């Protein structure tokens, strides 16, 4: 089962990459850019009997390794949900 994981810095956590991209976009004329955040996209293929089982497994992976939950948020998209 395919699971997409999106990891981003929590609101209020300094994001120097996001800030640099936002400033660069503005210097290129894209003045509309606001609050740019840079994160990670992770695609997992998980062996599971159901979408719910795949979600539980992916959540455990995020909590233990894929996201630093002190400073990062994550969200999942599970195939079949």
PDB file as gemmi writes it, atoms N, CA and C in Angstrom:
CRYST1    1.000    1.000    1.000  90.00  90.00  90.00 P 1                      
ATOM      1  N   UNK A   1       0.837  -1.166   0.000  1.00  0.00           N  
ATOM      2  CA  UNK A   1       0.000   0.000   0.000  1.00  0.00           C  
ATOM      3  C   UNK A   1       0.892   1.242   0.000  1.00  0.00           C  
ATOM      4  N   UNK A   2       0.585   2.214  -0.838  1.00  0.00           N  
ATOM      5  CA  UNK A   2       1.388   3.436  -0.911  1.00  0.00           C  
ATOM      6  C   UNK A   2       0.923   4.450   0.130  1.00  0.00           C  
ATOM      7  N   UNK A   3       1.889   5.030   0.815  1.00  0.00           N  
ATOM      8  CA  UNK A   3       1.617   6.069   1.801  1.00  0.00           C  
ATOM      9  C   UNK A   3       2.519   7.251   1.493  1.00  0.00           C  
ATOM     10  N   UNK A   4       1.921   8.431   1.388  1.00  0.00           N  
ATOM     11  CA  UNK A   4       2.680   9.669   1.212  1.00  0.00           C  
ATOM     12  C   UNK A   4       2.776  10.358   2.561  1.00  0.00           C  
ATOM     13  N   UNK A   5       3.967  10.802   2.899  1.00  0.00           N  
ATOM     14  CA  UNK A   5       4.211  11.498   4.159  1.00  0.00           C  
ATOM     15  C   UNK A   5       4.721  12.902   3.826  1.00  0.00           C  
ATOM     16  N   UNK A   6       4.085  13.892   4.416  1.00  0.00           N  
ATOM     17  CA  UNK A   6       4.487  15.290   4.243  1.00  0.00           C  
ATOM     18  C   UNK A   6       4.930  15.809   5.611  1.00  0.00           C  
ATOM     19  N   UNK A   7       6.189  16.218   5.715  1.00  0.00           N  
ATOM     20  CA  UNK A   7       6.749  16.701   6.973  1.00  0.00           C  
ATOM     21  C   UNK A   7       7.106  18.175   6.786  1.00  0.00           C  
ATOM     22  N   UNK A   8       6.619  19.025   7.687  1.00  0.00           N  
ATOM     23  CA  UNK A   8       6.910  20.460   7.611  1.00  0.00           C  
ATOM     24  C   UNK A   8       7.240  20.999   9.003  1.00  0.00           C  
ATOM     25  N   UNK A   9       8.004  22.091   9.054  1.00  0.00           N  
ATOM     26  CA  UNK A   9       8.280  22.702  10.356  1.00  0.00           C  
ATOM     27  C   UNK A   9       6.982  23.202  10.988  1.00  0.00           C  
ATOM     28  N   UNK A  10       6.888  23.081  12.287  1.00  0.00           N  
ATOM     29  CA  UNK A  10       5.718  23.596  13.004  1.00  0.00           C  
ATOM     30  C   UNK A  10       5.690  25.118  12.889  1.00  0.00           C  
ATOM     31  N   UNK A  11       4.499  25.663  12.963  1.00  0.00           N  
ATOM     32  CA  UNK A  11       4.360  27.123  12.989  1.00  0.00           C  
ATOM     33  C   UNK A  11       5.156  27.657  14.173  1.00  0.00           C  
ATOM     34  N   UNK A  12       5.839  28.742  13.966  1.00  0.00           N  
ATOM     35  CA  UNK A  12       6.631  29.345  15.026  1.00  0.00           C  
ATOM     36  C   UNK A  12       8.060  28.842  15.086  1.00  0.00           C  
ATOM     37  N   UNK A  13       8.351  27.754  14.371  1.00  0.00           N  
ATOM     38  CA  UNK A  13       9.726  27.238  14.319  1.00  0.00           C  
ATOM     39  C   UNK A  13      10.440  27.911  13.154  1.00  0.00           C  
ATOM     40  N   UNK A  14      11.620  28.393  13.418  1.00  0.00           N  
ATOM     41  CA  UNK A  14      12.404  29.071  12.393  1.00  0.00           C  
ATOM     42  C   UNK A  14      12.625  28.152  11.191  1.00  0.00           C  
ATOM     43  N   UNK A  15      12.357  28.676   9.993  1.00  0.00           N  
ATOM     44  CA  UNK A  15      12.546  27.912   8.753  1.00  0.00           C  
ATOM     45  C   UNK A  15      13.403  28.744   7.802  1.00  0.00           C  
ATOM     46  N   UNK A  16      14.734  28.690   7.955  1.00  0.00           N  
ATOM     47  CA  UNK A  16      15.604  29.526   7.134  1.00  0.00           C  
ATOM     48  C   UNK A  16      15.499  29.231   5.643  1.00  0.00           C  
ATOM     49  N   UNK A  17      15.290  27.967   5.265  1.00  0.00           N  
ATOM     50  CA  UNK A  17      15.129  27.639   3.847  1.00  0.00           C  
ATOM     51  C   UNK A  17      13.863  28.269   3.285  1.00  0.00           C  
ATOM     52  N   UNK A  18      12.784  28.153   4.025  1.00  0.00           N  
ATOM     53  CA  UNK A  18      11.527  28.744   3.580  1.00  0.00           C  
ATOM     54  C   UNK A  18      11.646  30.257   3.444  1.00  0.00           C  
ATOM     55  N   UNK A  19      12.303  30.871   4.402  1.00  0.00           N  
ATOM     56  CA  UNK A  19      12.491  32.336   4.359  1.00  0.00           C  
ATOM     57  C   UNK A  19      13.338  32.739   3.148  1.00  0.00           C  
ATOM     58  N   UNK A  20      14.416  32.001   2.870  1.00  0.00           N  
ATOM     59  CA  UNK A  20      15.278  32.304   1.727  1.00  0.00           C  
ATOM     60  C   UNK A  20      14.506  32.163   0.415  1.00  0.00           C  
ATOM     61  N   UNK A  21      13.701  31.111   0.304  1.00  0.00           N  
ATOM     62  CA  UNK A  21      12.904  30.925  -0.914  1.00  0.00           C  
ATOM     63  C   UNK A  21      11.883  32.040  -1.060  1.00  0.00           C  
ATOM     64  N   UNK A  22      11.229  32.401   0.030  1.00  0.00           N  
ATOM     65  CA  UNK A  22      10.249  33.491  -0.023  1.00  0.00           C  
ATOM     66  C   UNK A  22      10.897  34.788  -0.495  1.00  0.00           C  
ATOM     67  N   UNK A  23      12.061  35.114   0.042  1.00  0.00           N  
ATOM     68  CA  UNK A  23      12.750  36.339  -0.366  1.00  0.00           C  
ATOM     69  C   UNK A  23      13.165  36.265  -1.836  1.00  0.00           C  
ATOM     70  N   UNK A  24      13.631  35.109  -2.274  1.00  0.00           N  
ATOM     71  CA  UNK A  24      14.025  34.944  -3.677  1.00  0.00           C  
ATOM     72  C   UNK A  24      12.823  35.083  -4.605  1.00  0.00           C  
ATOM     73  N   UNK A  25      11.711  34.495  -4.219  1.00  0.00           N  
ATOM     74  CA  UNK A  25      10.496  34.632  -5.033  1.00  0.00           C  
ATOM     75  C   UNK A  25      10.090  36.101  -5.159  1.00  0.00           C  
ATOM     76  N   UNK A  26      10.159  36.813  -4.044  1.00  0.00           N  
ATOM     77  CA  UNK A  26       9.803  38.244  -4.070  1.00  0.00           C  
ATOM     78  C   UNK A  26      10.763  39.020  -4.958  1.00  0.00           C  
ATOM     79  N   UNK A  27      12.052  38.679  -4.910  1.00  0.00           N  
ATOM     80  CA  UNK A  27      13.018  39.393  -5.753  1.00  0.00           C  
ATOM     81  C   UNK A  27      12.802  39.083  -7.238  1.00  0.00           C  
ATOM     82  N   UNK A  28      12.159  37.961  -7.530  1.00  0.00           N  
ATOM     83  CA  UNK A  28      11.825  37.609  -8.919  1.00  0.00           C  
ATOM     84  C   UNK A  28      10.476  38.174  -9.354  1.00  0.00           C  
ATOM     85  N   UNK A  29       9.841  38.938  -8.465  1.00  0.00           N  
ATOM     86  CA  UNK A  29       8.590  39.579  -8.827  1.00  0.00           C  
ATOM     87  C   UNK A  29       7.346  38.886  -8.307  1.00  0.00           C  
ATOM     88  N   UNK A  30       7.498  37.811  -7.579  1.00  0.00           N  
ATOM     89  CA  UNK A  30       6.347  37.097  -7.021  1.00  0.00           C  
ATOM     90  C   UNK A  30       6.051  37.629  -5.620  1.00  0.00           C  
ATOM     91  N   UNK A  31       5.543  38.828  -5.569  1.00  0.00           N  
ATOM     92  CA  UNK A  31       5.305  39.513  -4.294  1.00  0.00           C  
ATOM     93  C   UNK A  31       4.194  38.860  -3.467  1.00  0.00           C  
ATOM     94  N   UNK A  32       3.415  38.007  -4.098  1.00  0.00           N  
ATOM     95  CA  UNK A  32       2.296  37.350  -3.413  1.00  0.00           C  
ATOM     96  C   UNK A  32       2.763  36.259  -2.448  1.00  0.00           C  
ATOM     97  N   UNK A  33       4.002  35.805  -2.580  1.00  0.00           N  
ATOM     98  CA  UNK A  33       4.505  34.700  -1.747  1.00  0.00           C  
ATOM     99  C   UNK A  33       4.535  35.121  -0.283  1.00  0.00           C  
ATOM    100  N   UNK A  34       3.913  34.310   0.560  1.00  0.00           N  
ATOM    101  CA  UNK A  34       3.863  34.583   1.998  1.00  0.00           C  
ATOM    102  C   UNK A  34       3.994  33.272   2.759  1.00  0.00           C  
ATOM    103  N   UNK A  35       4.695  33.297   3.861  1.00  0.00           N  
ATOM    104  CA  UNK A  35       4.745  32.149   4.759  1.00  0.00           C  
ATOM    105  C   UNK A  35       5.261  30.868   4.123  1.00  0.00           C  
ATOM    106  N   UNK A  36       6.279  30.966   3.293  1.00  0.00           N  
ATOM    107  CA  UNK A  36       6.830  29.786   2.616  1.00  0.00           C  
ATOM    108  C   UNK A  36       7.492  28.876   3.647  1.00  0.00           C  
ATOM    109  N   UNK A  37       7.155  27.599   3.604  1.00  0.00           N  
ATOM    110  CA  UNK A  37       7.727  26.597   4.485  1.00  0.00           C  
ATOM    111  C   UNK A  37       8.318  25.483   3.630  1.00  0.00           C  
ATOM    112  N   UNK A  38       9.479  25.007   3.975  1.00  0.00           N  
ATOM    113  CA  UNK A  38      10.122  23.916   3.235  1.00  0.00           C  
ATOM    114  C   UNK A  38      10.088  22.669   4.112  1.00  0.00           C  
ATOM    115  N   UNK A  39       9.695  21.565   3.498  1.00  0.00           N  
ATOM    116  CA  UNK A  39       9.601  20.326   4.253  1.00  0.00           C  
ATOM    117  C   UNK A  39      10.131  19.151   3.457  1.00  0.00           C  
ATOM    118  N   UNK A  40       9.668  17.964   3.839  1.00  0.00           N  
ATOM    119  CA  UNK A  40      10.089  16.731   3.199  1.00  0.00           C  
ATOM    120  C   UNK A  40       8.864  15.991   2.676  1.00  0.00           C  
ATOM    121  N   UNK A  41       9.049  15.312   1.569  1.00  0.00           N  
ATOM    122  CA  UNK A  41       8.035  14.430   1.002  1.00  0.00           C  
ATOM    123  C   UNK A  41       8.637  13.033   0.972  1.00  0.00           C  
ATOM    124  N   UNK A  42       7.946  12.093   1.587  1.00  0.00           N  
ATOM    125  CA  UNK A  42       8.439  10.721   1.662  1.00  0.00           C  
ATOM    126  C   UNK A  42       7.357   9.797   1.127  1.00  0.00           C  
ATOM    127  N   UNK A  43       7.723   8.932   0.200  1.00  0.00           N  
ATOM    128  CA  UNK A  43       6.784   7.961  -0.360  1.00  0.00           C  
ATOM    129  C   UNK A  43       7.175   6.582   0.151  1.00  0.00           C  
ATOM    130  N   UNK A  44       6.243   5.932   0.828  1.00  0.00           N  
ATOM    131  CA  UNK A  44       6.493   4.612   1.409  1.00  0.00           C  
ATOM    132  C   UNK A  44       5.603   3.574   0.744  1.00  0.00           C  
ATOM    133  N   UNK A  45       6.130   2.413   0.546  1.00  0.00           N  
ATOM    134  CA  UNK A  45       5.316   1.272   0.159  1.00  0.00           C  
ATOM    135  C   UNK A  45       5.308   0.344   1.369  1.00  0.00           C  
ATOM    136  N   UNK A  46       4.124   0.170   1.947  1.00  0.00           N  
ATOM    137  CA  UNK A  46       3.991  -0.590   3.187  1.00  0.00           C  
ATOM    138  C   UNK A  46       3.124  -1.821   2.936  1.00  0.00           C  
ATOM    139  N   UNK A  47       3.625  -2.956   3.364  1.00  0.00           N  
ATOM    140  CA  UNK A  47       2.817  -4.165   3.290  1.00  0.00           C  
ATOM    141  C   UNK A  47       1.815  -4.130   4.441  1.00  0.00           C  
ATOM    142  N   UNK A  48       0.539  -4.118   4.088  1.00  0.00           N  
ATOM    143  CA  UNK A  48      -0.505  -4.041   5.107  1.00  0.00           C  
ATOM    144  C   UNK A  48      -1.781  -4.657   4.557  1.00  0.00           C  
ATOM    145  N   UNK A  49      -2.604  -5.162   5.456  1.00  0.00           N  
ATOM    146  CA  UNK A  49      -3.864  -5.780   5.058  1.00  0.00           C  
ATOM    147  C   UNK A  49      -4.971  -4.793   4.790  1.00  0.00           C  
ATOM    148  N   UNK A  50      -4.795  -3.548   5.256  1.00  0.00           N  
ATOM    149  CA  UNK A  50      -5.829  -2.526   5.069  1.00  0.00           C  
ATOM    150  C   UNK A  50      -5.187  -1.148   5.086  1.00  0.00           C  
ATOM    151  N   UNK A  51      -5.943  -0.161   4.633  1.00  0.00           N  
ATOM    152  CA  UNK A  51      -5.471   1.219   4.664  1.00  0.00           C  
ATOM    153  C   UNK A  51      -5.260   1.678   6.109  1.00  0.00           C  
ATOM    154  N   UNK A  52      -6.143   1.238   7.004  1.00  0.00           N  
ATOM    155  CA  UNK A  52      -6.020   1.625   8.412  1.00  0.00           C  
ATOM    156  C   UNK A  52      -4.729   1.077   9.018  1.00  0.00           C  
ATOM    157  N   UNK A  53      -4.390  -0.159   8.682  1.00  0.00           N  
ATOM    158  CA  UNK A  53      -3.149  -0.752   9.182  1.00  0.00           C  
ATOM    159  C   UNK A  53      -1.931  -0.019   8.619  1.00  0.00           C  
ATOM    160  N   UNK A  54      -1.987   0.339   7.331  1.00  0.00           N  
ATOM    161  CA  UNK A  54      -0.892   1.085   6.711  1.00  0.00           C  
ATOM    162  C   UNK A  54      -0.732   2.443   7.384  1.00  0.00           C  
ATOM    163  N   UNK A  55      -1.850   3.094   7.703  1.00  0.00           N  
ATOM    164  CA  UNK A  55      -1.795   4.398   8.387  1.00  0.00           C  
ATOM    165  C   UNK A  55      -1.144   4.250   9.760  1.00  0.00           C  
ATOM    166  N   UNK A  56      -1.556   3.252  10.517  1.00  0.00           N  
ATOM    167  CA  UNK A  56      -0.973   3.050  11.856  1.00  0.00           C  
ATOM    168  C   UNK A  56       0.532   2.800  11.770  1.00  0.00           C  
ATOM    169  N   UNK A  57       0.942   1.993  10.805  1.00  0.00           N  
ATOM    170  CA  UNK A  57       2.366   1.706  10.634  1.00  0.00           C  
ATOM    171  C   UNK A  57       3.125   2.976  10.254  1.00  0.00           C  
ATOM    172  N   UNK A  58       2.599   3.741   9.310  1.00  0.00           N  
ATOM    173  CA  UNK A  58       3.255   4.981   8.875  1.00  0.00           C  
ATOM    174  C   UNK A  58       3.322   5.993  10.011  1.00  0.00           C  
ATOM    175  N   UNK A  59       2.257   6.081  10.825  1.00  0.00           N  
ATOM    176  CA  UNK A  59       2.282   7.001  11.968  1.00  0.00           C  
ATOM    177  C   UNK A  59       3.389   6.614  12.937  1.00  0.00           C  
ATOM    178  N   UNK A  60       3.542   5.321  13.189  1.00  0.00           N  
ATOM    179  CA  UNK A  60       4.618   4.866  14.083  1.00  0.00           C  
ATOM    180  C   UNK A  60       5.981   5.215  13.494  1.00  0.00           C  
ATOM    181  N   UNK A  61       6.133   5.051  12.181  1.00  0.00           N  
ATOM    182  CA  UNK A  61       7.393   5.411  11.516  1.00  0.00           C  
ATOM    183  C   UNK A  61       7.685   6.898  11.678  1.00  0.00           C  
ATOM    184  N   UNK A  62       6.671   7.719  11.517  1.00  0.00           N  
ATOM    185  CA  UNK A  62       6.849   9.167  11.657  1.00  0.00           C  
ATOM    186  C   UNK A  62       7.222   9.536  13.086  1.00  0.00           C  
ATOM    187  N   UNK A  63       6.537   8.956  14.044  1.00  0.00           N  
ATOM    188  CA  UNK A  63       6.789   9.268  15.451  1.00  0.00           C  
ATOM    189  C   UNK A  63       8.191   8.833  15.893  1.00  0.00           C  
ATOM    190  N   UNK A  64       8.691   7.754  15.305  1.00  0.00           N  
ATOM    191  CA  UNK A  64       9.977   7.208  15.751  1.00  0.00           C  
ATOM    192  C   UNK A  64      11.172   7.656  14.924  1.00  0.00           C  
ATOM    193  N   UNK A  65      10.946   8.046  13.641  1.00  0.00           N  
ATOM    194  CA  UNK A  65      12.097   8.355  12.798  1.00  0.00           C  
ATOM    195  C   UNK A  65      11.871   9.483  11.795  1.00  0.00           C  
ATOM    196  N   UNK A  66      10.793   9.443  11.060  1.00  0.00           N  
ATOM    197  CA  UNK A  66      10.652  10.307   9.883  1.00  0.00           C  
ATOM    198  C   UNK A  66      10.420  11.773  10.216  1.00  0.00           C  
ATOM    199  N   UNK A  67       9.827  12.054  11.361  1.00  0.00           N  
ATOM    200  CA  UNK A  67       9.570  13.444  11.750  1.00  0.00           C  
ATOM    201  C   UNK A  67      10.090  13.678  13.168  1.00  0.00           C  
ATOM    202  N   UNK A  68      10.684  14.831  13.374  1.00  0.00           N  
ATOM    203  CA  UNK A  68      11.058  15.251  14.718  1.00  0.00           C  
ATOM    204  C   UNK A  68       9.845  15.993  15.266  1.00  0.00           C  
ATOM    205  N   UNK A  69       9.003  15.289  16.014  1.00  0.00           N  
ATOM    206  CA  UNK A  69       7.701  15.847  16.403  1.00  0.00           C  
ATOM    207  C   UNK A  69       7.795  17.006  17.385  1.00  0.00           C  
ATOM    208  N   UNK A  70       8.980  17.295  17.872  1.00  0.00           N  
ATOM    209  CA  UNK A  70       9.164  18.473  18.718  1.00  0.00           C  
ATOM    210  C   UNK A  70       9.072  19.734  17.861  1.00  0.00           C  
ATOM    211  N   UNK A  71       9.639  19.675  16.651  1.00  0.00           N  
ATOM    212  CA  UNK A  71       9.689  20.869  15.805  1.00  0.00           C  
ATOM    213  C   UNK A  71       9.002  20.693  14.453  1.00  0.00           C  
ATOM    214  N   UNK A  72       8.504  19.475  14.156  1.00  0.00           N  
ATOM    215  CA  UNK A  72       7.889  19.222  12.859  1.00  0.00           C  
ATOM    216  C   UNK A  72       6.498  18.611  13.006  1.00  0.00           C  
ATOM    217  N   UNK A  73       5.631  18.970  12.070  1.00  0.00           N  
ATOM    218  CA  UNK A  73       4.332  18.340  11.923  1.00  0.00           C  
ATOM    219  C   UNK A  73       4.408  17.392  10.738  1.00  0.00           C  
ATOM    220  N   UNK A  74       3.525  16.409  10.722  1.00  0.00           N  
ATOM    221  CA  UNK A  74       3.449  15.543   9.559  1.00  0.00           C  
ATOM    222  C   UNK A  74       1.984  15.228   9.262  1.00  0.00           C  
ATOM    223  N   UNK A  75       1.742  14.911   8.011  1.00  0.00           N  
ATOM    224  CA  UNK A  75       0.422  14.423   7.620  1.00  0.00           C  
ATOM    225  C   UNK A  75       0.626  13.298   6.626  1.00  0.00           C  
ATOM    226  N   UNK A  76      -0.355  12.418   6.585  1.00  0.00           N  
ATOM    227  CA  UNK A  76      -0.261  11.224   5.757  1.00  0.00           C  
ATOM    228  C   UNK A  76      -1.390  11.201   4.747  1.00  0.00           C  
ATOM    229  N   UNK A  77      -1.096  10.629   3.597  1.00  0.00           N  
ATOM    230  CA  UNK A  77      -2.115  10.307   2.601  1.00  0.00           C  
ATOM    231  C   UNK A  77      -1.916   8.833   2.268  1.00  0.00           C  
ATOM    232  N   UNK A  78      -2.933   8.036   2.555  1.00  0.00           N  
ATOM    233  CA  UNK A  78      -2.843   6.589   2.363  1.00  0.00           C  
ATOM    234  C   UNK A  78      -3.703   6.178   1.168  1.00  0.00           C  
ATOM    235  N   UNK A  79      -3.102   5.398   0.276  1.00  0.00           N  
ATOM    236  CA  UNK A  79      -3.823   4.880  -0.886  1.00  0.00           C  
ATOM    237  C   UNK A  79      -5.041   4.090  -0.391  1.00  0.00           C  
ATOM    238  N   UNK A  80      -6.176   4.351  -0.985  1.00  0.00           N  
ATOM    239  CA  UNK A  80      -7.374   3.616  -0.633  1.00  0.00           C  
ATOM    240  C   UNK A  80      -8.222   4.247   0.449  1.00  0.00           C  
ATOM    241  N   UNK A  81      -7.792   5.365   1.005  1.00  0.00           N  
ATOM    242  CA  UNK A  81      -8.612   6.053   2.019  1.00  0.00           C  
ATOM    243  C   UNK A  81      -9.393   7.173   1.376  1.00  0.00           C  
TER     244      UNK A  81                                                      
END                                                                             
